[in-house]
């Protein structure tokens, strides 16, 4: 199986530009996986009447509706992160399904997932240290007033 990957920055705070770039990666991954599924249909290995094929097309339709309706404010909304994570996980599930049901199929690498248990980094050490120092200072002030 041929797979490629690229290292990506994994920000602690997701900026609008990062979210927009993430959506582009999801779009590219869905398009690439759709090419694979279309090829399976052409090779008559997957029927267009199959419930799984219809579910795949529904996922693509839902993505198209959401992604087609994005605008400048989409990348400022905090729910965008969760929406993208949902599609990232769906791509992983569909990739796994194709691998299991059509062994030997050349699949693109799914995009990374940036949610809980995904590739988003934990708090940086400096942020943890700053929070501990601020908490210690506040505790000192509260206790010293008594």
C-alpha positions as CSV (number, residue, x, y, z in Angstrom):
1,X,0.0,0.0,0.0
2,X,1.3,3.4,-1.0
3,X,1.1,6.1,1.7
4,X,2.6,9.5,2.0
5,X,2.4,11.9,4.9
6,X,3.7,15.3,5.8
7,X,4.5,16.8,9.2
8,X,2.1,19.5,10.2
9,X,2.2,22.2,12.8
10,X,0.0,21.3,15.7
11,X,-1.0,24.6,17.4
12,X,-2.2,24.8,20.9
13,X,-4.7,27.5,19.8
14,X,-6.2,27.0,16.4
15,X,-6.2,30.2,14.4
16,X,-8.7,31.0,11.6
17,X,-6.0,30.4,9.0
18,X,-5.1,27.1,10.5
19,X,-8.8,26.0,10.5
20,X,-9.2,27.1,6.9
21,X,-6.1,25.1,6.0
22,X,-7.3,22.1,7.9
23,X,-10.6,22.3,5.9
24,X,-8.6,22.3,2.7
25,X,-6.8,19.1,3.8
26,X,-10.1,17.5,4.7
27,X,-11.5,18.5,1.3
28,X,-8.5,17.1,-0.5
29,X,-8.6,13.8,1.5
30,X,-12.3,13.4,0.7
31,X,-11.7,14.0,-2.9
32,X,-8.8,11.5,-3.0
33,X,-10.8,8.9,-1.2
34,X,-13.8,9.5,-3.5
35,X,-11.5,8.8,-6.5
36,X,-10.6,5.4,-4.9
37,X,-14.2,4.6,-4.3
38,X,-15.2,5.7,-7.8
39,X,-12.5,3.4,-9.2
40,X,-13.9,0.5,-7.1
41,X,-17.3,1.1,-8.7
42,X,-15.8,1.2,-12.2
43,X,-14.1,-2.1,-11.5
44,X,-17.5,-3.5,-10.4
45,X,-16.1,-4.3,-6.9
46,X,-18.6,-2.0,-5.2
47,X,-22.2,-1.4,-6.3
48,X,-23.8,2.0,-6.4
49,X,-26.9,0.3,-4.9
50,X,-24.9,-0.8,-1.8
51,X,-25.9,1.0,1.4
52,X,-22.3,1.7,2.2
53,X,-21.9,3.5,-1.2
54,X,-25.0,5.5,-0.5
55,X,-23.7,6.4,3.0
56,X,-20.4,7.6,1.4
57,X,-22.2,9.8,-1.1
58,X,-24.3,11.2,1.8
59,X,-21.1,12.1,3.7
60,X,-19.8,13.8,0.5
61,X,-23.0,15.7,0.1
62,X,-23.0,16.9,3.7
63,X,-19.4,18.0,3.4
64,X,-20.2,19.8,0.2
65,X,-23.1,21.6,1.8
66,X,-21.0,22.7,4.8
67,X,-17.8,23.5,3.0
68,X,-19.6,25.3,0.2
69,X,-21.3,27.5,2.7
70,X,-18.2,28.5,4.5
71,X,-17.1,32.1,4.7
72,X,-14.9,34.4,6.6
73,X,-16.9,34.0,9.9
74,X,-16.7,30.2,9.7
75,X,-13.1,30.3,10.7
76,X,-13.9,32.4,13.7
77,X,-16.5,30.0,15.1
78,X,-15.3,27.6,17.7
79,X,-17.6,24.8,16.4
80,X,-15.6,24.7,13.2
81,X,-12.9,22.7,15.1
82,X,-15.5,20.0,16.1
83,X,-17.0,19.9,12.6
84,X,-13.5,19.3,11.0
85,X,-12.7,16.7,13.6
86,X,-15.9,14.8,12.8
87,X,-14.9,14.7,9.1
88,X,-11.3,13.8,9.9
89,X,-12.5,10.8,12.0
90,X,-15.0,9.9,9.2
91,X,-12.2,9.8,6.7
92,X,-10.2,7.5,9.0
93,X,-13.2,5.2,9.4
94,X,-13.9,5.1,5.6
95,X,-10.2,4.5,4.9
96,X,-10.2,1.6,7.4
97,X,-13.4,0.2,5.8
98,X,-11.9,0.2,2.3
99,X,-8.7,-1.4,3.6
100,X,-10.6,-4.2,5.2
101,X,-13.1,-4.8,2.4
102,X,-10.8,-4.2,-0.6
103,X,-7.3,-5.4,0.4
104,X,-4.5,-4.1,-1.8
105,X,-6.4,-0.9,-2.7
106,X,-4.0,2.0,-3.1
107,X,-5.3,4.6,-0.5
108,X,-4.4,8.1,0.2
109,X,-3.2,9.0,3.7
110,X,-6.0,10.4,5.8
111,X,-5.5,13.9,7.3
112,X,-4.4,14.1,10.9
113,X,-7.1,14.5,13.6
114,X,-6.7,17.4,15.9
115,X,-9.2,16.5,18.7
116,X,-9.1,14.6,21.9
117,X,-6.7,11.8,21.4
118,X,-5.6,13.3,18.2
119,X,-2.5,15.2,17.2
120,X,-3.2,18.5,19.0
121,X,-0.4,19.1,21.4
122,X,-1.0,19.4,25.1
123,X,-0.4,22.7,26.9
124,X,3.2,23.9,26.4
125,X,5.5,23.6,29.4
126,X,5.7,27.4,29.7
127,X,1.9,27.7,29.9
128,X,1.7,25.1,32.6
129,X,4.5,26.8,34.6
130,X,2.7,30.2,34.2
131,X,-0.6,28.7,35.4
132,X,1.1,27.1,38.4
133,X,2.9,30.4,39.3
134,X,-0.3,32.4,39.0
135,X,-2.2,29.8,41.1
136,X,0.5,29.9,43.7
137,X,0.5,33.7,43.8
138,X,-3.3,33.8,44.2
139,X,-3.2,31.2,46.9
140,X,-0.5,33.2,48.7
141,X,-2.5,36.4,48.5
142,X,-5.7,34.8,49.7
143,X,-4.0,33.0,52.6
144,X,-1.9,36.0,53.7
145,X,-5.1,38.1,54.1
146,X,-6.4,35.8,56.8
